[in-house]
């Protein structure tokens, strides 16, 4: 194995109950490296070089464990058992109704207090076959109203080409919905660089899910053609932000799920910062991707290294199932039966041109 590919563990902090939280520093090829926290299975830092070889940290985050614990934004964290929204904070499996935690809008967002973003994972470091990384695991005992317990893991790894791979696994003991994602906030110019309006995005999607003003999808699938949701041809995010379409104006940006073309593991699209040349290409086996441009980020939100984050200072490409699929039969199922293994993979590929 190349000396450049490795994973090391160090103490990041301690929880109020005295339990240790570790940081896992992964070095891959192409000068790409990542720092992963056991708390929330969080992508804390992610470095990739520009066209001149100069690396920058491309993800928003916080400096300390205490700040991550107090943060409402799930920045960079593993979201489960069910990412995104559940209408009415309830769902049926057969004749049985399950009630999950409702927020102020009356729906469940990111599983409420059961969200994995607020859990401390157990890590196991590995270096093998040209890759290095960490497997982070926990037992979900059915918190937040979800049925049954299940073993959960997320493996982060980097390879010689600088591909960051996220591999999710779960084994439920009862029938349950499962929809995992990662809420990493990207800014390809660097996490403290301000607005992403000049960054370019392309998404391989002909359809998207419109939503209400509170972000809850309507259940419809609409064509992107002729709308600000059409990213089939690359365009700047700012072009979308400037649109007068009600769906953009109501949120002040994007928080919508796009239906990625095809099935199985395939390319979902890419983003680019023209000034630095940094590019991000993503691949997934999930049906959709939630494009979120930090529209709910508080003003002057304190971030890493003294940065102050604002709305539209980042974008998220959250690979996942269609929002609220547990309650809408027309969408791909997120229901997994007892003993049925859940597996999913997402790859973020970094390069410069």
C-alpha positions, 0 to 999 in steps of 0.5 A, a space after each residue: 500500500 502507498 504510504 499516502 493512503 492511511 487512516 489514523 485515530 485520535 481523541 477529539 473530545 468527551 461527551 458529558 457522560 465521559 464517553 470518548 469521541 474520536 476523530 479518524 484522519 483518512 489520507 487518500 491519493 491525489 492529495 484528498 484527505 478527510 477527517 471523520 468524527 465518531 459523533 454523528 459519523 460526521 465529515 468534519 473536514 475534507 481537503 481536495 486540491 485546486 488546479 495548482 495543487 493547493 488543498 482547501 477544506 471543502 465542507 462546512 462544520 464546527 470547531 468543537 464537540 460541544 458546538 456539534 452537539 448544540 448545532 441544529 444543522 446536522 452539518 456533515 452528519 449521518 442521517 437516519 433512520 429515515 432522512 428527510 420528511 415523514 408527513 403527519 409524523 406517522 406511517 403504517 406498516 400493514 394495519 399498525 400505525 407508528 407515530 414519530 416525533 413531529 416538529 413545529 411544521 407537523 412532520 418528522 424531519 430527519 427522524 427527530 431526536 432519534 437522528 444518528 447525527 446526535 449519536 456517538 458511533 464506535 469506530 474500527 480503522 482499516 487499511 487494505 487493498 489500496 484503500 483506507 478508512 473507518 467503519 462506524 457502527 451503532 445499535 439503533 434500539 427503535 428510538 423516536 417511534 420507529 419499529 424494532 432495533 437494528 444494527 447500523 454501520 457507515 464505512 468511509 474510505 478513500 482510495 488512490 484516486 481520491 474517491 470518498 466512498 460512503 457504504 451504508 449497512 443495516 439489519 432490521 429486527 422488525 419491518 421498518 422504513 430505512 432511508 439513510 443519507 449524509 448531510 455534508 455541506 460543500 463549498 468547492 472554493 473552501 468552506 469559508 469562501 462565502 456564497 456558492 452562487 458562482 459554482 456550477 451544478 449539473 444533475 442527471 435528472 429529468 424529474 423532481 419533487 415539488 414542495 410546499 413552503 415548509 419543504 414538505 413535498 406534495 407527492 407529485 413528480 414533475 418535469 424539470 424542463 423549462 424550470 429552474 430545477 433543470 440542471 441537465 445542462 450545467 449552470 451556476 447555482 446563482 442562475 437558479 437563485 435569481 429565478 422568479 419561480 415560486 418554488 425558489 422564491 418560497 425557500 430562497 434557494 433549493 431544498 428539493 429531491 431530484 429523481 436521478 435517471 437510471 437504476 443501480 450504481 450510476 453517476 448522478 451529476 457534478 459540481 465545479 468551482 470555476 475559479 479554483 477548478 475543483 470538481 466534485 462528481 457523485 455516484 449513487 445507487 439510490 433513486 434520488 438526491 436532495 439538493 439543499 443550498 443551506 436556505 435554513 442556515 441562521 445568519 452569521 452562523 459560527 463555523 470552523 476556523 473563525 468563519 461565519 456562514 450564511 444562507 447559500 454559502 454551501 450546497 448539499 447533494 444528499 443521495 437518498 430515497 424519494 422524500 416520504 416514500 413510506 407514505 406514498 405508494 407511487 414512490 420506490 419502497 423504503 420498507 425493509 422486512 425483518 432480517 432483510 439487509 439494507 445496503 447502499 453506496 455513494 461516492 464523491 469523486 474530487 478532481 481539478 481542471 
